[in-house]
């Protein structure tokens, strides 16, 4: 079976530049692609994050540009592991094509236009974690997000001096209601000593039943310090979640084989092949948290379907990020396809 293939790059600006230990992120760049047969259309999204070991946006665009206008399933399933975001985007489009659910919503030239791509409801089994801004801004924004229904929050650490962040952390944990859950995300930016201090501080808070629950610290150390994170996981009550260390399927499998049994943060948009991810999660029964890569609604829906299927411990998914990005217009996809 041969499918018509088209793609368009996009840019989406953060409302406020996103501060992480990797630096400041101003614009999310990605690629929307569609596959089409005689009657149906399948949508996919390629949204790389190069510092998470995915391809760059330039590499993804180069791959798309060298493909012919007609491709087969063999083309999709032969995408190399060095292009994990492309694997996710193309397989998602192929799966959507098989469902036949979007045949009337295509901006591809040979199919009539509809006003916009429909926004599908998220799986009802999922709860969501909201991303707080780094630093003192978190002390104000959590209240708005709480009123919107969020009960799990993620706060970036390792961005400012540890003494400053620990003071803000104390204020934040006192302000949050006791039934809230808080995740700390270091993006691999802590030293071993600072990671130990953060975990010790969180352990003390965990001992107080009237305080907010610290669900885990995410990627405290850099990817090359796996054994030291494994060591820390043995000595502290607070759980550790791997993120950058398990950005791709190959890394997931490697860390599992080396004995990691705490939490795995999976970003479907960059992890690689959805079919291989599904098999790994079902075989190994890992404790997984599914998380956004700041994708559009197209990539988000594909990722959330996987999360609903594979979240065996029912942890809140890290897709509460829409408040950080400029909102998509109703006809944004149609406009993307205008020449």
Buried (B, 14 or more C-beta within 10 A) or exposed (E): EEBBBBBBBBEBEBEEEBBBBBEEBEEBBBBBBBBBBEEBBBBBBBBBBBBBBBBBBEBBBEBBEEBEEEBEBEBBBEBEEBBBBBBBBBBBBBBBBEEEBBBEBBBBEEBEBBEBBEEEEBBEEBBBBBBBBBBBEBBEBBEEBBEEEBBBBBBBBBBBEBEEBBEBBEEBBEBBEEEBBBBBBBBBBBBBEBBBBBBEBBBEBBEEEEBBBBBBBBBBBBBEBBEBBBEBBEEBEBBBBBBBBBBBBBBBBBBBEEEBEBBBBBBBBBBBBBEBBEEBBEEBEBBBBBBBBBBBBBBBBBBBBBBBBBBEEEBBBBBBBBBBBEEBEEBBBBEBBEE
